Amino acid sequence: QLSGGQRQRVAMGRALVRDPRAFLLYEPLSNLDAKLRVDMRTEIKRLHQRLKTTIVYVTHDQIEAMTLATKIAVLKDGILQQSGTPAEIYTQPANMFVADFMGSPAMNLLASEVQVADGKISLAIARSQGAPLRIELPAGLLAARNGQKVVFGIRPEAITDPDSADRLSRHIVEADCQIDVVEPAGADTYAVTHLGGKEAVVRLRADTKIQAGETIRLAFNLDKAVFFDPQTERRITA
């Protein structure tokens, strides 16, 4: 009597020995435990590099998709949302569904309003306490949307300690935010703050000394930010 994971591995072995022109793998790792899933993911990647055979790999696990694929097609309710390389899907999601689905932790999607004053463009983002957070945008960005609502998309690794910010980036804005939850994760520390009416996850250095309830200076890397139309949920490209 084989377990579900053992049956999956036997089925994959049978497919491999047939030397097909293409493989169709549907959730091949779903019955494996976490450690074995990582090991098998590496083996599948190694096999693909050696065999150079087309593999159509169906999965609900976005980490499997990001680590294994050369091209990803993201579907929702059977409708194609976006296709592209893992880097394209991750950095330039076509819509809010893709932005939220791809990446762990997911991209922060924050309600905001574009404001233009004295020739400067900024985003106003509500905070749980006090005045809205104002983030000055690069010249010309979203200028045509003055007074309009947009969704500010930024991944946790693009909000970090000022000392950890990528100083090669052209547009880094710093602001003070109150931390609600601190989650040490070994190599990094994740923290949660409230912005735009939602929880926003930020990634800090592992040695960052911060407690829940304290206010910390954060650096926002706007070179890695994207913006979405809240009505269509599609990425704003101009």
Buried (B, 14 or more C-beta within 10 A) or exposed (E): EEEEBEEBBEEBEEBEEEEEEEBEBEEBBBBBEEEEBBEBBEEBEEBBEEEEEEBEBEBEBBBBBBBBBEEBBBEEEEEEBBEBEBEBBBBBBBBBBBBBBBBEBBBBBBBBBBBBEEEEBBBBBBBEEEEBBBBBBEEEBBEEBEEEEBBBBBBBBBBBBEEBBEEEEEBBBEBEBBBBEBEEEEEBBBBBBBBBEEBBBBBBEEEBEBEEEEEBEBBBBBEBBBBBBBEEBBBBEE
